[in-house]
Amino acid sequence: MTASVFIAGPASWNSIVVLDRLPEPVPHMQFAEESWETVGGTSAGKALALAALGRSALLYALTADDEPGRRVRDALERAGVSARWATSDATERHLNLMTRQGGRVSLYLASPSVTHGEDDADLVAAMSDADVIVFDLAAEPLRLLPVAIATGRPIWVDVHDYDGESEFHRPFLAAADAVFCNADRLADPVLFLRSCIDAGASLAVCTLGADGAVAIDADGTEHRVAAVPVDVVDTNGAGDAFLAGVLDARLAGAGVPEALTAGSRAAASVLGTRHLHPLLDPVIG
């Protein structure tokens, strides 16, 4: 069956450590409140959220033939995610230092190298058949950007905590029909969103944590949505679920306000689990 969404980007094996505060940049000792291991990766989070919404999606990601890679592949398969795996020299692994309020420091323990394009013909076919292509920030999606653009399919990108200046993000922004980000490093999120629309995007959205999200549509109209109140266990995956909820609603024909509401609901659905998505609760425990 043809997937309506093609997602390319990271799937990882993560160690999560919850602290009462993020570490200060001085030698010291802290005690963790809690810790666990789980599937990570922003593309894995989007694929899980879309699977939960009943939207057909294909995840393309890289793993190695190692124990972390086997854990990632097995967990996502058991959670109902359709995936195409390429083999890399390393499975992506993170150590995420978290606070209950959503603060995070991500330490990258291992990152996969890009492929040599041996499967590109099949990937181009899958992208060409999709309604939307979603690219996350990673070396392999960056390598695939030219062929993704050539398909003519709409491209949605998630630039996360973009600071408005990073060169690595610029090719993704230039290719984007829809841009998603968070406000962590933006001095003026609305100004940035309007710059995305001016550059050719038809939708630009910035998540604001507990304050919900703000979006600018193709007509320059500003839209806002409140966050759904929920008891937060872990914030990993909330932004990915938000994008998935908006995308699913837009593909179903919803307007921007209704799609943002759907995104807010989807984000709230993952905040009560310590995994990327509740679909992983019975799989990882």
Contacts in CASP RR format, 6 or more apart in sequence:
PFRMAT RR
TARGET T0000
AUTHOR 0000-0000-0000
METHOD contacts of the structure
MODEL  1
MTASVFIAGPASWNSIVVLDRLPEPVPHMQFAEESWETVGGTSAGKALAL
AALGRSALLYALTADDEPGRRVRDALERAGVSARWATSDATERHLNLMTR
QGGRVSLYLASPSVTHGEDDADLVAAMSDADVIVFDLAAEPLRLLPVAIA
TGRPIWVDVHDYDGESEFHRPFLAAADAVFCNADRLADPVLFLRSCIDAG
ASLAVCTLGADGAVAIDADGTEHRVAAVPVDVVDTNGAGDAFLAGVLDAR
LAGAGVPEALTAGSRAAASVLGTRHLHPLLDPVIG
1 56 0 8 1.000
2 56 0 8 1.000
2 129 0 8 1.000
2 130 0 8 1.000
3 56 0 8 1.000
3 57 0 8 1.000
3 58 0 8 1.000
3 82 0 8 1.000
3 126 0 8 1.000
3 129 0 8 1.000
3 130 0 8 1.000
4 55 0 8 1.000
4 56 0 8 1.000
4 57 0 8 1.000
4 130 0 8 1.000
4 131 0 8 1.000
4 132 0 8 1.000
4 251 0 8 1.000
5 50 0 8 1.000
5 55 0 8 1.000
5 56 0 8 1.000
5 57 0 8 1.000
5 58 0 8 1.000
5 130 0 8 1.000
5 131 0 8 1.000
5 132 0 8 1.000
5 133 0 8 1.000
5 134 0 8 1.000
5 247 0 8 1.000
5 251 0 8 1.000
6 57 0 8 1.000
6 58 0 8 1.000
6 60 0 8 1.000
6 126 0 8 1.000
6 127 0 8 1.000
6 130 0 8 1.000
6 132 0 8 1.000
6 133 0 8 1.000
6 134 0 8 1.000
6 153 0 8 1.000
7 43 0 8 1.000
7 46 0 8 1.000
7 47 0 8 1.000
7 50 0 8 1.000
7 57 0 8 1.000
7 58 0 8 1.000
7 59 0 8 1.000
7 60 0 8 1.000
7 133 0 8 1.000
7 134 0 8 1.000
7 136 0 8 1.000
8 43 0 8 1.000
8 59 0 8 1.000
8 60 0 8 1.000
8 61 0 8 1.000
8 123 0 8 1.000
8 133 0 8 1.000
8 134 0 8 1.000
8 135 0 8 1.000
8 136 0 8 1.000
8 138 0 8 1.000
8 140 0 8 1.000
8 141 0 8 1.000
8 144 0 8 1.000
8 148 0 8 1.000
9 41 0 8 1.000
9 42 0 8 1.000
9 43 0 8 1.000
9 59 0 8 1.000
9 60 0 8 1.000
9 61 0 8 1.000
9 62 0 8 1.000
9 135 0 8 1.000
9 136 0 8 1.000
9 137 0 8 1.000
9 138 0 8 1.000
9 140 0 8 1.000
9 141 0 8 1.000
10 40 0 8 1.000
10 41 0 8 1.000
10 42 0 8 1.000
10 43 0 8 1.000
10 44 0 8 1.000
10 61 0 8 1.000
10 92 0 8 1.000
10 136 0 8 1.000
10 138 0 8 1.000
11 39 0 8 1.000
11 40 0 8 1.000
11 41 0 8 1.000
11 43 0 8 1.000
11 44 0 8 1.000
11 59 0 8 1.000
11 61 0 8 1.000
11 62 0 8 1.000
11 63 0 8 1.000
11 72 0 8 1.000
11 76 0 8 1.000
11 83 0 8 1.000
11 92 0 8 1.000
12 39 0 8 1.000
12 40 0 8 1.000
12 41 0 8 1.000
12 44 0 8 1.000
12 68 0 8 1.000
12 72 0 8 1.000
12 91 0 8 1.000
12 92 0 8 1.000
12 93 0 8 1.000
12 94 0 8 1.000
13 37 0 8 1.000
13 38 0 8 1.000
13 39 0 8 1.000
13 40 0 8 1.000
13 68 0 8 1.000
13 69 0 8 1.000
13 71 0 8 1.000
13 72 0 8 1.000
13 91 0 8 1.000
13 92 0 8 1.000
13 93 0 8 1.000
14 37 0 8 1.000
14 38 0 8 1.000
14 39 0 8 1.000
14 40 0 8 1.000
14 41 0 8 1.000
14 93 0 8 1.000
14 94 0 8 1.000
14 95 0 8 1.000
14 96 0 8 1.000
14 236 0 8 1.000
15 35 0 8 1.000
15 36 0 8 1.000
15 37 0 8 1.000
15 93 0 8 1.000
15 94 0 8 1.000
15 95 0 8 1.000
15 96 0 8 1.000
16 35 0 8 1.000
16 36 0 8 1.000
16 37 0 8 1.000
16 38 0 8 1.000
16 96 0 8 1.000
16 98 0 8 1.000
16 234 0 8 1.000
16 236 0 8 1.000
16 274 0 8 1.000
17 32 0 8 1.000
17 34 0 8 1.000
17 35 0 8 1.000
17 95 0 8 1.000
17 96 0 8 1.000
17 97 0 8 1.000
17 98 0 8 1.000
18 32 0 8 1.000
18 33 0 8 1.000
18 34 0 8 1.000
18 35 0 8 1.000
18 98 0 8 1.000
18 99 0 8 1.000
18 100 0 8 1.000
18 234 0 8 1.000
19 30 0 8 1.000
19 32 0 8 1.000
19 33 0 8 1.000
19 97 0 8 1.000
19 98 0 8 1.000
19 99 0 8 1.000
20 30 0 8 1.000
20 33 0 8 1.000
20 99 0 8 1.000
21 30 0 8 1.000
21 99 0 8 1.000
22 97 0 8 1.000
22 99 0 8 1.000
22 103 0 8 1.000
22 104 0 8 1.000
22 105 0 8 1.000
23 30 0 8 1.000
23 97 0 8 1.000
23 105 0 8 1.000
33 100 0 8 1.000
36 274 0 8 1.000
37 284 0 8 1.000
38 274 0 8 1.000
38 275 0 8 1.000
38 276 0 8 1.000
38 280 0 8 1.000
38 284 0 8 1.000
39 71 0 8 1.000
39 72 0 8 1.000
39 75 0 8 1.000
39 76 0 8 1.000
39 275 0 8 1.000
39 276 0 8 1.000
39 280 0 8 1.000
39 284 0 8 1.000
40 72 0 8 1.000
40 94 0 8 1.000
40 236 0 8 1.000
40 276 0 8 1.000
41 92 0 8 1.000
41 94 0 8 1.000
41 276 0 8 1.000
42 136 0 8 1.000
42 137 0 8 1.000
42 158 0 8 1.000
42 160 0 8 1.000
42 237 0 8 1.000
42 240 0 8 1.000
43 59 0 8 1.000
43 61 0 8 1.000
43 134 0 8 1.000
43 136 0 8 1.000
43 138 0 8 1.000
43 240 0 8 1.000
44 59 0 8 1.000
44 61 0 8 1.000
44 72 0 8 1.000
44 76 0 8 1.000
44 81 0 8 1.000
44 276 0 8 1.000
45 237 0 8 1.000
45 240 0 8 1.000
45 241 0 8 1.000
45 244 0 8 1.000
45 276 0 8 1.000
45 277 0 8 1.000
46 57 0 8 1.000
46 59 0 8 1.000
46 134 0 8 1.000
46 136 0 8 1.000
46 158 0 8 1.000
46 240 0 8 1.000
46 241 0 8 1.000
46 243 0 8 1.000
46 244 0 8 1.000
47 57 0 8 1.000
47 59 0 8 1.000
47 76 0 8 1.000
47 81 0 8 1.000
47 82 0 8 1.000
47 83 0 8 1.000
48 76 0 8 1.000
48 79 0 8 1.000
48 81 0 8 1.000
48 240 0 8 1.000
48 241 0 8 1.000
48 276 0 8 1.000
48 277 0 8 1.000
48 279 0 8 1.000
48 280 0 8 1.000
49 237 0 8 1.000
49 240 0 8 1.000
49 241 0 8 1.000
49 243 0 8 1.000
49 244 0 8 1.000
49 245 0 8 1.000
49 266 0 8 1.000
49 269 0 8 1.000
49 270 0 8 1.000
49 277 0 8 1.000
50 56 0 8 1.000
50 57 0 8 1.000
50 244 0 8 1.000
50 245 0 8 1.000
50 247 0 8 1.000
50 248 0 8 1.000
51 57 0 8 1.000
51 79 0 8 1.000
51 80 0 8 1.000
51 81 0 8 1.000
51 82 0 8 1.000
51 279 0 8 1.000
52 269 0 8 1.000
52 277 0 8 1.000
52 278 0 8 1.000
52 279 0 8 1.000
53 244 0 8 1.000
53 245 0 8 1.000
53 248 0 8 1.000
53 266 0 8 1.000
54 248 0 8 1.000
55 244 0 8 1.000
55 247 0 8 1.000
55 248 0 8 1.000
55 251 0 8 1.000
56 82 0 8 1.000
57 81 0 8 1.000
57 82 0 8 1.000
58 82 0 8 1.000
58 83 0 8 1.000
58 84 0 8 1.000
58 126 0 8 1.000
58 130 0 8 1.000
59 76 0 8 1.000
59 81 0 8 1.000
59 82 0 8 1.000
59 83 0 8 1.000
59 84 0 8 1.000
60 83 0 8 1.000
60 84 0 8 1.000
60 86 0 8 1.000
60 123 0 8 1.000
60 126 0 8 1.000
61 83 0 8 1.000
61 85 0 8 1.000
61 86 0 8 1.000
62 85 0 8 1.000
62 86 0 8 1.000
62 87 0 8 1.000
62 88 0 8 1.000
62 91 0 8 1.000
62 92 0 8 1.000
62 112 0 8 1.000
62 115 0 8 1.000
62 140 0 8 1.000
63 69 0 8 1.000
63 72 0 8 1.000
63 73 0 8 1.000
63 85 0 8 1.000
63 87 0 8 1.000
63 88 0 8 1.000
63 91 0 8 1.000
63 92 0 8 1.000
63 112 0 8 1.000
64 87 0 8 1.000
64 88 0 8 1.000
64 89 0 8 1.000
64 90 0 8 1.000
64 91 0 8 1.000
64 112 0 8 1.000
65 87 0 8 1.000
66 90 0 8 1.000
66 91 0 8 1.000
68 91 0 8 1.000
68 93 0 8 1.000
68 110 0 8 1.000
69 91 0 8 1.000
72 91 0 8 1.000
73 83 0 8 1.000
73 85 0 8 1.000
75 280 0 8 1.000
75 283 0 8 1.000
75 284 0 8 1.000
76 83 0 8 1.000
77 83 0 8 1.000
78 283 0 8 1.000
79 277 0 8 1.000
79 279 0 8 1.000
79 280 0 8 1.000
79 283 0 8 1.000
80 279 0 8 1.000
84 119 0 8 1.000
84 122 0 8 1.000
84 123 0 8 1.000
84 126 0 8 1.000
86 115 0 8 1.000
86 119 0 8 1.000
86 140 0 8 1.000
87 115 0 8 1.000
88 112 0 8 1.000
88 113 0 8 1.000
88 115 0 8 1.000
89 112 0 8 1.000
89 113 0 8 1.000
90 110 0 8 1.000
90 111 0 8 1.000
90 112 0 8 1.000
90 113 0 8 1.000
91 110 0 8 1.000
91 112 0 8 1.000
92 108 0 8 1.000
92 110 0 8 1.000
92 111 0 8 1.000
92 112 0 8 1.000
93 108 0 8 1.000
93 109 0 8 1.000
93 110 0 8 1.000
94 106 0 8 1.000
94 107 0 8 1.000
94 108 0 8 1.000
94 109 0 8 1.000
95 106 0 8 1.000
95 107 0 8 1.000
95 109 0 8 1.000
96 104 0 8 1.000
96 105 0 8 1.000
96 106 0 8 1.000
96 107 0 8 1.000
96 236 0 8 1.000
97 104 0 8 1.000
97 105 0 8 1.000
97 106 0 8 1.000
97 107 0 8 1.000
98 104 0 8 1.000
98 234 0 8 1.000
98 235 0 8 1.000
98 236 0 8 1.000
100 232 0 8 1.000
102 232 0 8 1.000
102 235 0 8 1.000
103 235 0 8 1.000
104 235 0 8 1.000
104 236 0 8 1.000
111 139 0 8 1.000
112 139 0 8 1.000
112 140 0 8 1.000
113 139 0 8 1.000
114 139 0 8 1.000
114 140 0 8 1.000
114 143 0 8 1.000
115 140 0 8 1.000
115 143 0 8 1.000
117 143 0 8 1.000
120 144 0 8 1.000
120 147 0 8 1.000
123 144 0 8 1.000
123 147 0 8 1.000
124 147 0 8 1.000
124 150 0 8 1.000
124 151 0 8 1.000
127 133 0 8 1.000
127 147 0 8 1.000
127 148 0 8 1.000
127 151 0 8 1.000
127 153 0 8 1.000
128 151 0 8 1.000
128 153 0 8 1.000
130 153 0 8 1.000
131 153 0 8 1.000
131 154 0 8 1.000
131 251 0 8 1.000
132 153 0 8 1.000
132 154 0 8 1.000
132 155 0 8 1.000
132 156 0 8 1.000
132 247 0 8 1.000
132 251 0 8 1.000
133 148 0 8 1.000
133 151 0 8 1.000
133 153 0 8 1.000
133 154 0 8 1.000
133 155 0 8 1.000
133 156 0 8 1.000
134 155 0 8 1.000
134 156 0 8 1.000
134 157 0 8 1.000
134 158 0 8 1.000
134 243 0 8 1.000
134 247 0 8 1.000
135 141 0 8 1.000
135 144 0 8 1.000
135 145 0 8 1.000
135 148 0 8 1.000
135 155 0 8 1.000
135 156 0 8 1.000
135 157 0 8 1.000
135 172 0 8 1.000
135 175 0 8 1.000
136 157 0 8 1.000
136 158 0 8 1.000
137 157 0 8 1.000
137 158 0 8 1.000
137 159 0 8 1.000
137 160 0 8 1.000
137 168 0 8 1.000
137 169 0 8 1.000
137 172 0 8 1.000
141 172 0 8 1.000
142 168 0 8 1.000
142 171 0 8 1.000
142 172 0 8 1.000
145 171 0 8 1.000
145 172 0 8 1.000
145 175 0 8 1.000
148 155 0 8 1.000
148 175 0 8 1.000
149 155 0 8 1.000
149 175 0 8 1.000
154 177 0 8 1.000
154 178 0 8 1.000
155 175 0 8 1.000
155 176 0 8 1.000
155 177 0 8 1.000
155 178 0 8 1.000
156 176 0 8 1.000
156 177 0 8 1.000
156 178 0 8 1.000
156 179 0 8 1.000
156 180 0 8 1.000
156 243 0 8 1.000
156 247 0 8 1.000
157 172 0 8 1.000
157 173 0 8 1.000
157 175 0 8 1.000
157 176 0 8 1.000
157 178 0 8 1.000
157 179 0 8 1.000
157 180 0 8 1.000
158 180 0 8 1.000
158 181 0 8 1.000
158 239 0 8 1.000
158 240 0 8 1.000
158 243 0 8 1.000
159 169 0 8 1.000
159 172 0 8 1.000
159 173 0 8 1.000
159 179 0 8 1.000
159 180 0 8 1.000
159 181 0 8 1.000
160 181 0 8 1.000
160 182 0 8 1.000
161 181 0 8 1.000
161 182 0 8 1.000
161 184 0 8 1.000
161 185 0 8 1.000
162 169 0 8 1.000
162 181 0 8 1.000
162 185 0 8 1.000
162 186 0 8 1.000
162 192 0 8 1.000
163 185 0 8 1.000
163 186 0 8 1.000
164 185 0 8 1.000
164 186 0 8 1.000
164 192 0 8 1.000
173 179 0 8 1.000
173 196 0 8 1.000
173 199 0 8 1.000
174 199 0 8 1.000
176 196 0 8 1.000
176 201 0 8 1.000
177 201 0 8 1.000
177 202 0 8 1.000
177 203 0 8 1.000
178 201 0 8 1.000
178 202 0 8 1.000
178 203 0 8 1.000
178 204 0 8 1.000
178 205 0 8 1.000
178 247 0 8 1.000
179 193 0 8 1.000
179 196 0 8 1.000
179 201 0 8 1.000
179 203 0 8 1.000
179 204 0 8 1.000
179 205 0 8 1.000
180 204 0 8 1.000
180 205 0 8 1.000
180 206 0 8 1.000
180 207 0 8 1.000
180 239 0 8 1.000
180 242 0 8 1.000
180 243 0 8 1.000
180 246 0 8 1.000
181 189 0 8 1.000
181 192 0 8 1.000
181 205 0 8 1.000
181 206 0 8 1.000
181 207 0 8 1.000
182 206 0 8 1.000
182 207 0 8 1.000
182 208 0 8 1.000
182 209 0 8 1.000
182 239 0 8 1.000
183 189 0 8 1.000
183 206 0 8 1.000
183 207 0 8 1.000
183 208 0 8 1.000
183 209 0 8 1.000
186 192 0 8 1.000
186 206 0 8 1.000
189 206 0 8 1.000
189 208 0 8 1.000
189 214 0 8 1.000
190 206 0 8 1.000
190 214 0 8 1.000
190 216 0 8 1.000
190 222 0 8 1.000
192 204 0 8 1.000
192 206 0 8 1.000
193 204 0 8 1.000
193 205 0 8 1.000
193 206 0 8 1.000
193 214 0 8 1.000
193 215 0 8 1.000
193 216 0 8 1.000
194 204 0 8 1.000
194 216 0 8 1.000
194 220 0 8 1.000
196 204 0 8 1.000
196 216 0 8 1.000
197 204 0 8 1.000
197 216 0 8 1.000
197 217 0 8 1.000
197 218 0 8 1.000
197 220 0 8 1.000
202 217 0 8 1.000
202 218 0 8 1.000
203 215 0 8 1.000
203 216 0 8 1.000
203 217 0 8 1.000
203 218 0 8 1.000
203 250 0 8 1.000
203 256 0 8 1.000
204 215 0 8 1.000
204 216 0 8 1.000
205 213 0 8 1.000
205 214 0 8 1.000
205 215 0 8 1.000
205 243 0 8 1.000
205 246 0 8 1.000
205 260 0 8 1.000
206 213 0 8 1.000
206 214 0 8 1.000
206 215 0 8 1.000
207 213 0 8 1.000
207 238 0 8 1.000
207 239 0 8 1.000
207 242 0 8 1.000
207 267 0 8 1.000
208 214 0 8 1.000
208 227 0 8 1.000
209 227 0 8 1.000
209 238 0 8 1.000
210 227 0 8 1.000
211 226 0 8 1.000
211 227 0 8 1.000
212 224 0 8 1.000
212 225 0 8 1.000
212 226 0 8 1.000
212 227 0 8 1.000
212 264 0 8 1.000
213 224 0 8 1.000
213 225 0 8 1.000
213 227 0 8 1.000
213 242 0 8 1.000
213 260 0 8 1.000
213 263 0 8 1.000
213 264 0 8 1.000
214 222 0 8 1.000
214 223 0 8 1.000
214 224 0 8 1.000
215 222 0 8 1.000
215 223 0 8 1.000
215 224 0 8 1.000
215 225 0 8 1.000
215 256 0 8 1.000
215 260 0 8 1.000
216 222 0 8 1.000
216 223 0 8 1.000
217 223 0 8 1.000
217 256 0 8 1.000
221 256 0 8 1.000
223 256 0 8 1.000
223 257 0 8 1.000
223 260 0 8 1.000
224 260 0 8 1.000
225 257 0 8 1.000
225 260 0 8 1.000
225 261 0 8 1.000
225 263 0 8 1.000
225 264 0 8 1.000
226 264 0 8 1.000
227 264 0 8 1.000
227 267 0 8 1.000
227 268 0 8 1.000
228 264 0 8 1.000
228 265 0 8 1.000
228 267 0 8 1.000
228 268 0 8 1.000
229 268 0 8 1.000
230 268 0 8 1.000
230 271 0 8 1.000
230 272 0 8 1.000
231 271 0 8 1.000
231 272 0 8 1.000
232 271 0 8 1.000
232 272 0 8 1.000
233 271 0 8 1.000
233 272 0 8 1.000
233 273 0 8 1.000
233 274 0 8 1.000
234 271 0 8 1.000
234 272 0 8 1.000
234 273 0 8 1.000
234 274 0 8 1.000
234 275 0 8 1.000
235 271 0 8 1.000
236 270 0 8 1.000
236 275 0 8 1.000
236 276 0 8 1.000
237 270 0 8 1.000
237 276 0 8 1.000
237 277 0 8 1.000
238 267 0 8 1.000
238 270 0 8 1.000
238 271 0 8 1.000
239 267 0 8 1.000
240 270 0 8 1.000
240 276 0 8 1.000
241 263 0 8 1.000
241 266 0 8 1.000
241 267 0 8 1.000
241 269 0 8 1.000
241 270 0 8 1.000
241 277 0 8 1.000
242 263 0 8 1.000
242 264 0 8 1.000
242 266 0 8 1.000
242 267 0 8 1.000
243 263 0 8 1.000
244 263 0 8 1.000
244 266 0 8 1.000
245 259 0 8 1.000
245 262 0 8 1.000
245 263 0 8 1.000
245 265 0 8 1.000
245 266 0 8 1.000
246 259 0 8 1.000
246 260 0 8 1.000
246 262 0 8 1.000
246 263 0 8 1.000
248 262 0 8 1.000
248 266 0 8 1.000
249 255 0 8 1.000
249 258 0 8 1.000
249 259 0 8 1.000
249 261 0 8 1.000
249 262 0 8 1.000
249 263 0 8 1.000
250 259 0 8 1.000
254 262 0 8 1.000
269 277 0 8 1.000
269 278 0 8 1.000
270 276 0 8 1.000
270 277 0 8 1.000
270 278 0 8 1.000
272 278 0 8 1.000
273 280 0 8 1.000
273 281 0 8 1.000
275 281 0 8 1.000
275 284 0 8 1.000
275 285 0 8 1.000
END
